[in-house]
Amino acid sequence: MPIIDLRSDTVTQPTAGMREAMLAAELGDDVYGEDPTVNRLEQRLAQDLGFAAALFVPTGTMSNLLGLMAHCERGDEYIVGQQAHTYKYEGGGAAVLGSIQPQPLDMEQDGSLDLARVEAAIKQDDFHFARTRLLALENTMQGKVLPLAYLAEARAFTRDKGLALHLDGARLFNASVRLGVEAREITRHFDSVSVCLSKGLGAPVGSVLCGSEALIGKARRLRKMVGGGMRQAGVLAAAGLYALDHQVERLVEDHANADSLAAGLRELGYAVEPVQTNMVYVQVGERAAALQAFCAERGIRLSAAPRLRMVTHLGVDASAMAQVIEAFAAFRA
């Protein structure tokens, strides 16, 4: 039975074309800066997103960590959303490894942070307090796309307050496809951006941190410190280059599949949140574990959560959505 895995868009497998590109990759030692494929990937994303430099790393968690540590010193603080990946889902790395204090705030329904709340959270210039240095946003945030007008407002706000602005852009290209703009129309508002290649874009490994020459130089040193220096990493970078060339525009298919899944579940009477990109959130309450087990018997992999997240990706198609809707109908019967 073919498996339909909706737990995350991280479960994708490299396509045949991507595997060929990886096999043919020109390689060198990236710690010495000599891997031509890694260099091409870094230059490509820096140029495409409007930055001076970029750094290829194994994971999005590392990319965000290096960004935070490059912006902040020990005893500094960053302001971030309570549900943001950099705060909630990255093992406390900024605090543990960077000695950076997070100041989490409640998020708005659209995934943004109220800038009035951010202003109120900025610490006074007083030795009693950690020094507020950075505001970190996420786009998409639980599948929601931050409006361009909000990003421009956040940019103006951080400049006025003397803060840097970092973007966890793990699903940056989902946001740009949804908005119908080039990704740099989003990233131009930020001082640094982390881009994940192993989610919707379908690469097996890798993220890229983009920023100024000085910031990326600092991040490169930090990458070595935390064990992120890889050698013939071009075999992985080639997958990222292939994804950028072939698997960005197709994200619209994932969004359409998410829309159809949400619509089908609403017709069955499930409470489904509005869908913008490739994430469907449905309220299943205390029956979450039972639903997970029921669907597993039918070849459908789900997480078990009362607010259930299902994520579409290149590994599932429109016919899979129909099968999932059918399973939910049978479970509800």
C-alpha positions in Angstrom: 0.0 0.0 0.0 1.5 3.4 -1.0 2.0 5.6 2.1 0.5 9.0 2.3 2.6 11.0 4.8 1.1 14.3 5.9 3.1 14.8 9.0 5.5 17.3 7.4 7.0 18.5 4.1 10.3 17.2 5.5 9.4 13.7 4.5 10.0 14.3 0.8 12.3 12.1 -1.2 14.8 13.4 -3.8 13.3 13.2 -7.3 15.1 11.2 -10.1 16.4 14.5 -11.6 17.7 15.7 -8.2 19.5 12.4 -7.7 21.2 12.7 -11.1 22.3 16.3 -10.2 23.7 15.0 -6.9 25.6 12.2 -8.7 27.1 14.6 -11.2 28.0 17.4 -8.7 31.5 18.8 -8.9 33.1 18.5 -5.4 35.8 20.0 -3.3 36.5 20.6 0.4 33.9 23.2 1.6 35.7 23.9 4.9 38.5 25.3 2.8 36.0 27.1 0.7 36.9 24.9 -2.3 33.6 23.1 -3.1 32.4 24.7 -6.4 28.9 23.5 -6.0 28.5 24.8 -2.5 29.9 28.1 -3.7 27.4 28.3 -6.5 24.5 27.6 -4.2 25.6 30.3 -1.7 26.2 32.8 -4.5 22.9 31.9 -6.1 20.8 32.4 -3.0 22.7 35.5 -1.9 22.1 37.1 -5.3 18.5 36.0 -5.6 17.5 37.2 -2.2 19.4 40.5 -2.3 22.3 39.8 0.2 26.1 40.1 0.0 26.9 36.6 1.2 25.5 33.3 2.2 26.5 30.1 4.1 25.4 26.5 3.5 24.7 24.5 6.7 23.3 21.1 7.4 20.0 22.2 9.1 17.5 25.0 9.5 18.0 24.8 13.3 21.8 25.5 12.8 21.1 28.2 10.2 18.8 30.1 12.7 21.2 29.5 15.6 24.1 30.9 13.6 22.0 33.9 12.6 21.0 34.7 16.2 24.6 34.2 17.5 26.0 36.3 14.7 23.6 39.2 15.6 23.8 38.9 19.4 26.5 38.6 22.0 26.4 36.8 25.4 23.8 38.6 27.6 21.9 40.0 24.7 18.2 39.4 24.0 16.1 38.6 21.0 12.3 39.1 20.8 10.4 36.3 19.2 6.9 34.7 19.0 5.8 32.1 21.5 5.1 29.6 18.8 8.1 30.5 16.6 10.5 27.7 15.6 13.6 29.6 16.8 12.1 29.8 20.3 9.9 26.7 20.8 11.3 23.9 18.5 15.1 24.4 18.4 16.1 22.9 21.7 16.8 26.3 23.4 20.0 26.5 21.4 20.2 30.3 21.4 20.1 30.3 25.2 22.2 27.2 25.8 24.9 27.7 23.1 24.7 31.5 22.5 23.8 32.7 26.0 21.2 34.8 24.3 18.0 35.5 26.3 14.7 35.0 24.4 11.9 37.3 25.1 8.8 35.5 23.7 5.6 37.3 22.9 2.1 36.1 22.0 1.5 36.1 18.3 -1.4 37.5 16.3 -3.8 35.3 14.3 -2.0 36.1 11.1 1.4 35.0 12.5 2.8 38.5 13.0 4.0 40.1 16.2 2.1 43.3 17.3 4.9 45.9 17.0 3.4 47.9 20.0 3.9 44.8 22.1 7.4 44.4 20.7 8.2 48.0 21.6 6.9 47.5 25.2 9.2 44.4 25.5 12.4 46.3 24.5 14.6 46.6 27.6 15.9 50.0 28.8 19.6 50.7 28.5 20.3 49.6 32.0 22.8 47.1 33.4 20.0 45.3 35.2 18.6 44.1 31.9 19.7 42.0 29.0 20.3 44.2 25.9 17.6 43.9 23.3 19.4 43.4 20.0 17.1 41.5 17.6 13.6 40.9 16.4 13.0 37.4 14.8 10.0 36.7 12.6 9.0 33.6 10.8 7.5 33.3 7.3 5.4 31.2 6.7 4.2 31.0 10.3 2.0 27.8 10.8 1.2 28.1 7.1 0.3 31.8 7.2 2.1 34.4 5.1 3.2 37.6 6.6 1.8 40.6 4.6 4.4 42.6 2.7 3.0 45.8 4.3 3.7 44.4 7.7 7.2 43.5 6.8 7.9 47.0 5.6 6.4 48.3 8.9 8.6 45.9 10.9 11.7 47.0 8.9 11.0 50.7 9.7 10.3 49.9 13.3 13.5 48.0 13.9 15.6 50.6 12.2 14.0 53.3 14.5 14.7 51.2 17.6 18.2 50.1 16.6 17.3 46.4 16.3 18.4 43.9 13.7 15.7 41.9 11.9 16.1 38.2 11.2 13.7 36.0 9.2 13.3 32.3 9.8 12.3 31.7 6.1 12.1 27.9 6.3 9.2 28.1 3.9 10.1 31.4 2.3 9.2 30.1 -1.2 5.8 29.0 -0.1 5.2 32.6 1.0 6.5 34.1 -2.2 4.5 31.7 -4.4 1.3 32.5 -2.4 2.0 36.3 -2.7 2.9 36.0 -6.4 6.2 37.9 -5.9 9.9 37.1 -6.1 11.3 35.9 -2.8 13.6 39.0 -2.6 10.4 41.2 -2.2 10.1 39.5 1.2 13.8 39.2 2.1 14.7 42.8 1.2 13.2 43.9 4.6 15.6 41.7 6.7 19.2 41.8 7.9 19.5 38.1 7.7 17.4 35.2 6.4 17.5 31.4 6.9 16.2 29.4 4.0 15.4 25.7 4.3 15.9 23.5 1.2 14.7 20.2 2.7 11.0 21.1 3.2 8.7 22.1 0.4 11.6 22.3 -2.1 12.3 18.6 -1.6 16.1 18.5 -1.0 17.3 15.8 1.4 19.5 18.1 3.5 20.5 21.7 4.0 19.7 25.3 4.7 21.3 28.5 3.8 21.9 31.6 5.9 22.0 34.9 4.0 23.3 38.3 5.3 26.1 40.8 5.0 29.7 39.9 4.4 30.5 40.6 8.1 27.6 38.6 9.5 28.3 35.6 7.3 32.0 35.8 8.1 31.1 35.6 11.8 28.5 32.8 11.1 31.1 30.8 9.2 33.4 30.8 12.3 30.4 29.8 14.5 29.5 27.0 12.1 32.9 25.5 12.7 32.5 25.9 16.4 29.2 24.0 16.5 30.4 21.2 14.2 28.6 22.3 11.0 31.6 22.4 8.7 31.2 19.7 6.0 33.8 18.5 3.4 32.6 17.4 0.0 29.2 19.0 0.7 28.5 19.8 -3.0 26.7 16.5 -3.3 24.1 18.1 -1.0 24.3 21.6 -2.4 23.6 20.2 -5.9 20.2 19.0 -4.6 19.5 22.5 -3.4 20.4 24.0 -6.7 18.2 21.5 -8.5 15.3 22.4 -6.1 15.7 26.1 -6.8 15.7 25.5 -10.6 12.8 22.9 -10.7 10.8 22.8 -7.6 9.8 26.3 -6.6 7.0 27.0 -9.1 5.4 23.6 -8.4 4.6 24.7 -4.8 1.4 26.1 -6.1 0.3 22.4 -6.5 0.9 21.8 -2.8 -1.2 24.9 -2.0 -4.0 23.7 -4.2 -3.9 20.2 -2.7 -4.1 21.8 0.8 -7.1 23.9 -0.3 -8.9 20.8 -1.6 -8.2 18.8 1.5 -9.5 21.6 3.7 -12.6 22.0 1.6 -13.4 18.3 1.7 -13.0 18.1 5.5 -15.2 21.1 6.0 -17.9 19.4 4.0 -17.7 16.5 6.4 -18.2 18.9 9.3 -14.7 19.2 10.6 -13.6 22.5 12.0 -10.8 23.6 9.6 -8.7 26.8 9.9 -8.4 29.0 6.8 -5.6 27.7 4.5 -3.0 29.9 2.8 -0.2 27.6 1.8 0.6 23.9 2.3 -0.7 23.5 5.9 -4.1 22.3 7.0 -5.1 22.7 10.6 -8.1 20.8 11.8 -9.6 20.4 15.2 -10.0 16.8 16.2 -9.9 17.1 20.0 -9.5 14.1 22.2 -9.9 11.6 19.3 -6.5 12.6 17.9 -4.7 9.4 18.8 -7.6 7.2 17.6 -7.7 9.1 14.3 -4.0 8.6 13.9 -4.3 4.9 14.4 -7.3 4.6 12.2 -5.6 6.4 9.3 -2.3 4.4 9.8 -4.3 1.2 9.1 -5.2 2.8 5.7 -1.6 3.9 4.8 -2.0 7.5 6.0 0.6 8.9 8.4 -0.6 11.7 10.7 0.6 13.3 13.8 -1.5 12.9 16.9 -2.6 16.3 18.2 -6.0 17.9 19.1 -5.2 20.7 16.7 -4.0 18.4 13.9 -1.6 19.7 11.3 -1.4 18.1 7.9 1.2 19.3 5.4 1.1 18.8 1.6 4.2 18.4 -0.4 5.6 16.9 -3.7 5.2 13.4 -2.3 1.4 13.6 -2.3 -1.0 14.4 -5.1 -4.6 15.3 -5.6 -5.7 11.6 -5.6 -4.0 11.3 -2.1 -6.2 14.1 -0.9 -9.3 12.2 -1.9 -8.1 9.2 0.0 -7.5 11.2 3.1 -10.9 12.8 2.9 -12.5 9.3 2.5 -10.6 8.1 5.6 -11.8 11.0 7.7 -15.3 10.4 6.5 -15.1 6.7 7.5 -13.7 7.7 10.9 -16.5 10.1 11.6 -19.2 7.7 10.5 
